[in-house]
Amino acid sequence: MINKIVLSMATLRILSGSIEIIAALIMLRLNQIDKALVVNSSLAFVGPLILIATTTIGLVGMSDKLSMGKLAWIIAGITCLMVGILKK
């Protein structure tokens, strides 16, 4: 039997991969650099959202096994990742 939390996380990752493939096909269909760049830029928004959602689901699933100290370190690490990804 598959764990529901793992299934949810995997489903989000499959959705994310599908969005990436669809975006690549749209870029090929548009066949213009400026429009492809707009599509690519929109992916920069979707990726971190999927990361946050997947991580949140995983943390909720593990919340009963984590101490407050470990949870604080995980949140600090995720914050550092997001600052690094989103900082221009």
N, C-alpha and C positions, 0 to 999 in steps of 0.2 A: 504494500500500500504506500502511495506517495504522500509525503507530508504536505498539508495544504499550504503552509508558508513557503516551502521550497517550490511548490507548483506555482504559487503566485509570483515569486521572484523570477522563476524561469519564464513564465508567461510575459512578464514585463520585458525581459531581455529579448525574447523572440519578437515582441512588438517593436522594440527598439531597432533590432536588426532589419526587420521588414521595412520600417520607416527609412532606414539608410539605403536599402536596395531601391525602394520606390523613388527616393530623392535622386539616386544615381541615374535611374531610367528617365526621370523628368529632365535632368541636366542634358542627357543625350538627345532627348526629344527636342528641347529648346534650341540646342546647338548654338548658343550665344554665350560668350564669356561673362558678360554683365549679368545676365539672368541666371546663369549657373552659379555665380558668386552669391546671388541673393538666396538661392536654394541652399547652398552650402552654409551660409550664415544662419539660416533658420535651424539647421541641424545643431549648431553650436548652442542653441537654446534648449533643444530637446534632450541632448545628451546629459547635461547636469540634472535635469528634472527626473530622468529615468534613474540616474545614480542615486539621487536623494530618495526617490520612492522605493527602490529596491533595498537600499540600506535601512530605511525606516521599517519596512516589513520585516527584514531580518532581525533588527533590534527588538521589535515588538515580540517576535517569536522567542527571542533569547532573554527577554527582560526578567523572567523569573530566575535565571541562572547567573545574572550579572549583579555585582555589588555596585553601589553608587559611585565608588571610586573608579571602577573599570568603565562604567558608563560615561563618566566625565571625560576619561581619556579618549574614549571612542568619539564622543562629540567633538572634543578638541581636534582630533585627527581629521574628522570629516570637515570641520570648519577650515582647517589648513588646506585641505584638498580643494574646497570650493573657492577659497581666496586665490589659490594658485591657478585654478582653471578660469575663473571669471575676471581676474585682475588684468587690465590691459597695459 
